[in-house]
Amino acid sequence: MPAPSRYELTRLLQAWSQGDQKAFEEFAPLVFAELKRLARRHLIAEVSGHTLETGELVNEVFLRLIDWKNVQWQNRAHFFAVAAQMMRRILVDYARSRRYQKRGGGVRRVELEKTAIVSKDRCGEFLALDEALTRLAEIDQRKSRVVELRFFGGLSVEETAVVVGVSPITVMRDWEFARSWLERELSGKAE
C-alpha cells in the first residue's frame, strides 16, 4: 500500500470527526503505521530485557486517541500533536514506574538529539528530560511545545508551525533555543 499524502490523512481525519465510520476504517491502519514508526524511533536503542514494546506503546496511544469523543481533528498535524503529548505521558509514566522499581540511581546527562529510551538503565535520563521540559514550559510554553511536537511527535518544522501557529523560521529559532537551554539544564544534572 503506497503511503498516503498528508492531505489524504487530513481528509480522512476530518471525515472521521464528522462521524464517517468508513473514513475511520481507511484512516486507522495508516495512522497506526505512522504511530508505530514514531514509537520505534523512541524505543529503538532499548536494551534487551526491557518490558515496554513498540506495539504496546502504539496500542496505548492509539486506543486513547480513538476513545476521544467529539474531537474535531483539524488536520494530520493536529492529530499527531495530540499523539505526541500522549506518547510523552505514557513514556514518562513508564519511566517513573521503572525508576520506582529500581529505587535510586543518579540522573545522567541526556542529549536531546538522542532517541527517547526508557530502559531500566536510562529512566533517570528520560525523567530529567521531562522535568526540564516542564521547567522550560514555565518560562516559555511555546518553546516547550515545539520540542514536544518535534521530539516526541516527530512532526516536521512545517507541521509544527501549523500546530503552534507561527512561521517555520520561528519554529527553527524556538527549536534551537530550546535545545541549547535543555542541554544546559540537563548537563547540570550530570553525575
Buried (B, 14 or more C-beta within 10 A) or exposed (E): EEEBEBEBBBBBBBBBBEEBEEBBEBBBEBBBEBBBEBBBBBBEEBEEEBEBEBEBBBBBBBEBBBEEEEBEBBBBBBBBBBBBBBBBBBBBEBBBBBBEEEEEBEBBEBEBEEEBBBBBBBBBBBBBBBBBBEEBBEEBEBBBBBBBBBBBBBBBBEBBBBBBEBEBEBBBBBBEBBBEBBBEBBEEBEE
